[in-house]
């Protein structure tokens, strides 16, 4: 392959990379998600709320938005955490007296300095009904009361409103991987050109 052709290919790859990264930045509606994170604790009379997204490749669930914490500050196993179980099973998870139980919540509590007593996790269905892309988790109902079926119903309604946004964030992970692949190809071509 001659140098002119390599330069042309490099230019094309860089343009594709820019398009992918621009598309990546436009995905999701962070403002809407942050608004829900603000109002959910008030609606359920709880301390905190979080939205988690599944990364199926890493078999992890990562925080997209939450009360008092930053994006991706929390990452938990997809199979053993309560959020992961909500995503894996597609069923609401409610747990109480967590301060007395072992689990991934203890690690997160140590990381964040927050004590979890009880929680409710509702799955967020993807555009295809058989795929769950994320979950909403709410922590510590006031007065250490247990979360109820009525809480689950209300939270499920929020999950329906967030469905498309979380689906886009879920798909954004694929765009990130594509951008990394393009970046690696560009680096290879630049290395060849500089030899």
C-alpha positions as CSV (number, residue, x, y, z in Angstrom):
1,X,0.0,0.0,0.0
2,X,1.5,3.3,-1.0
3,X,1.8,6.3,1.3
4,X,-0.9,8.4,-0.5
5,X,-3.4,5.7,-0.1
6,X,-2.6,5.3,3.6
7,X,-2.9,9.1,4.1
8,X,-6.3,8.9,2.4
9,X,-7.4,6.0,4.5
10,X,-6.2,7.7,7.7
11,X,-8.2,10.8,6.8
12,X,-11.4,8.7,6.2
13,X,-10.9,6.9,9.5
14,X,-10.5,10.1,11.4
15,X,-13.7,11.5,9.9
16,X,-15.6,8.3,10.8
17,X,-14.2,8.5,14.3
18,X,-15.3,12.1,14.7
19,X,-18.8,11.2,13.5
20,X,-19.1,8.3,15.9
21,X,-17.9,10.5,18.8
22,X,-20.4,13.2,17.9
23,X,-23.2,10.7,17.7
24,X,-22.1,9.4,21.1
25,X,-22.2,12.8,22.7
26,X,-25.8,13.4,21.5
27,X,-27.2,10.1,22.9
28,X,-29.3,10.2,26.0
29,X,-31.1,13.0,27.8
30,X,-29.1,13.6,30.9
31,X,-31.3,16.5,32.0
32,X,-34.4,14.3,32.0
33,X,-32.7,11.5,33.9
34,X,-31.2,14.0,36.5
35,X,-34.7,15.4,36.9
36,X,-36.1,12.0,37.7
37,X,-33.2,11.4,40.2
38,X,-34.3,14.6,41.9
39,X,-38.0,13.8,42.3
40,X,-38.0,10.1,42.9
41,X,-36.7,10.2,46.5
42,X,-39.4,12.8,47.3
43,X,-42.1,10.8,45.6
44,X,-41.2,7.6,47.5
45,X,-40.2,9.4,50.8
46,X,-36.6,8.0,50.5
47,X,-33.1,9.3,50.7
48,X,-31.5,8.5,47.4
49,X,-32.2,7.3,43.9
50,X,-29.9,6.0,41.1
51,X,-30.2,4.9,37.5
52,X,-27.9,2.0,36.5
53,X,-27.1,0.7,33.1
54,X,-26.0,-2.8,32.1
55,X,-22.7,-3.4,30.4
56,X,-23.3,-7.0,29.1
57,X,-19.7,-7.4,27.9
58,X,-18.2,-6.8,31.3
59,X,-21.1,-8.4,33.1
60,X,-21.3,-5.3,35.3
61,X,-23.9,-2.6,36.1
62,X,-22.7,1.0,36.3
63,X,-24.2,4.1,37.7
64,X,-25.4,6.6,35.1
65,X,-26.9,9.1,37.5
66,X,-27.6,9.2,41.2
67,X,-28.3,11.3,44.3
68,X,-25.0,12.6,45.7
69,X,-22.7,10.6,43.4
70,X,-21.0,10.9,40.1
71,X,-21.6,9.0,36.8
72,X,-19.7,5.7,36.9
73,X,-18.7,6.2,40.5
74,X,-20.4,2.9,41.3
75,X,-19.9,-0.4,39.3
76,X,-21.3,-3.7,40.7
77,X,-21.5,-7.3,39.4
78,X,-24.5,-7.9,37.2
79,X,-25.4,-11.2,38.8
80,X,-25.0,-10.8,42.6
81,X,-26.0,-7.2,43.4
82,X,-29.7,-6.3,43.9
83,X,-29.6,-3.9,40.9
84,X,-28.0,-6.7,38.9
85,X,-30.7,-9.2,39.9
86,X,-33.4,-6.7,38.9
87,X,-31.8,-6.4,35.5
88,X,-31.0,-10.2,35.2
89,X,-34.4,-11.4,36.2
90,X,-36.5,-8.5,34.9
91,X,-38.3,-8.4,38.3
92,X,-38.5,-5.8,41.1
93,X,-36.2,-6.5,44.0
94,X,-37.0,-5.2,47.5
95,X,-34.7,-5.7,50.4
96,X,-34.8,-4.6,54.1
97,X,-32.4,-4.7,57.0
98,X,-29.4,-4.5,54.7
99,X,-27.2,-3.3,57.5
100,X,-27.5,-6.8,58.9
101,X,-26.8,-8.6,55.6
102,X,-23.7,-9.2,53.6
103,X,-23.6,-8.2,50.0
104,X,-22.2,-5.9,47.3
105,X,-24.1,-3.0,49.0
106,X,-21.5,-3.1,51.8
107,X,-18.7,-2.4,49.3
108,X,-20.7,0.5,47.8
109,X,-21.5,1.8,51.2
110,X,-17.8,1.9,52.1
111,X,-16.9,3.6,48.8
112,X,-19.6,6.3,49.2
113,X,-19.8,6.7,53.0
114,X,-23.6,6.1,52.8
115,X,-25.3,3.5,55.0
116,X,-28.0,1.5,53.1
117,X,-30.8,0.1,55.2
118,X,-33.4,-0.8,52.6
119,X,-33.8,-0.6,48.9
120,X,-36.1,-1.2,45.9
121,X,-34.8,-1.9,42.4
122,X,-37.1,-1.8,39.4
123,X,-35.8,-3.0,36.0
124,X,-35.9,-0.7,33.0
125,X,-37.0,-2.7,29.9
126,X,-35.3,-2.1,26.6
127,X,-37.1,-1.3,23.4
128,X,-37.4,-5.1,22.9
129,X,-39.4,-6.5,25.8
130,X,-37.0,-9.4,26.3
131,X,-34.0,-7.1,27.1
132,X,-33.5,-5.2,30.3
133,X,-31.0,-2.4,29.8
134,X,-30.9,-0.9,33.3
135,X,-32.6,-0.3,36.6
136,X,-33.8,2.4,39.0
137,X,-32.7,1.9,42.6
138,X,-34.1,3.8,45.5
139,X,-32.5,3.7,49.0
140,X,-33.6,4.1,52.6
141,X,-37.3,4.8,52.9
142,X,-37.9,7.3,55.7
143,X,-38.4,5.9,59.2
144,X,-36.8,2.7,58.0
145,X,-40.1,1.6,56.7
146,X,-40.2,-1.1,54.1
147,X,-40.8,-0.3,50.4
148,X,-44.2,-1.5,49.3
149,X,-45.9,-2.8,46.2
150,X,-47.4,0.6,45.7
151,X,-43.8,2.0,45.6
152,X,-42.9,-0.6,43.0
153,X,-45.8,0.4,40.8
154,X,-44.9,4.1,41.0
155,X,-41.3,3.3,40.3
156,X,-42.3,1.1,37.4
157,X,-44.1,4.1,35.8
158,X,-40.9,6.1,36.1
159,X,-39.0,3.3,34.5
160,X,-41.4,3.3,31.5
161,X,-40.7,7.1,31.0
162,X,-37.0,6.5,31.1
163,X,-37.0,3.4,28.8
164,X,-35.9,5.2,25.6
165,X,-33.2,7.3,27.3
166,X,-31.6,4.3,29.0
167,X,-31.9,2.2,25.8
168,X,-29.9,4.9,24.1
169,X,-27.3,4.9,26.8
170,X,-27.1,1.1,26.6
171,X,-26.5,1.4,22.9
172,X,-24.0,4.2,23.4
173,X,-21.7,1.5,24.9
174,X,-21.5,-0.1,21.4
175,X,-20.6,3.3,19.9
176,X,-17.8,3.7,22.5
177,X,-16.4,0.3,21.5
178,X,-16.6,1.2,17.8
179,X,-14.8,4.5,18.5
180,X,-12.0,2.7,20.3
181,X,-11.6,0.2,17.4
182,X,-11.4,3.1,14.9
183,X,-8.9,4.9,17.2
184,X,-6.7,1.7,17.2
185,X,-6.8,1.5,13.4
186,X,-5.8,5.1,13.1
187,X,-2.9,4.5,15.5
188,X,-1.7,1.5,13.3
189,X,-1.9,3.5,10.1
190,X,-0.1,6.5,11.7
191,X,2.6,4.1,12.9
192,X,3.1,2.7,9.4
193,X,3.2,6.3,8.0
194,X,5.9,7.3,10.4
195,X,8.2,4.4,9.7
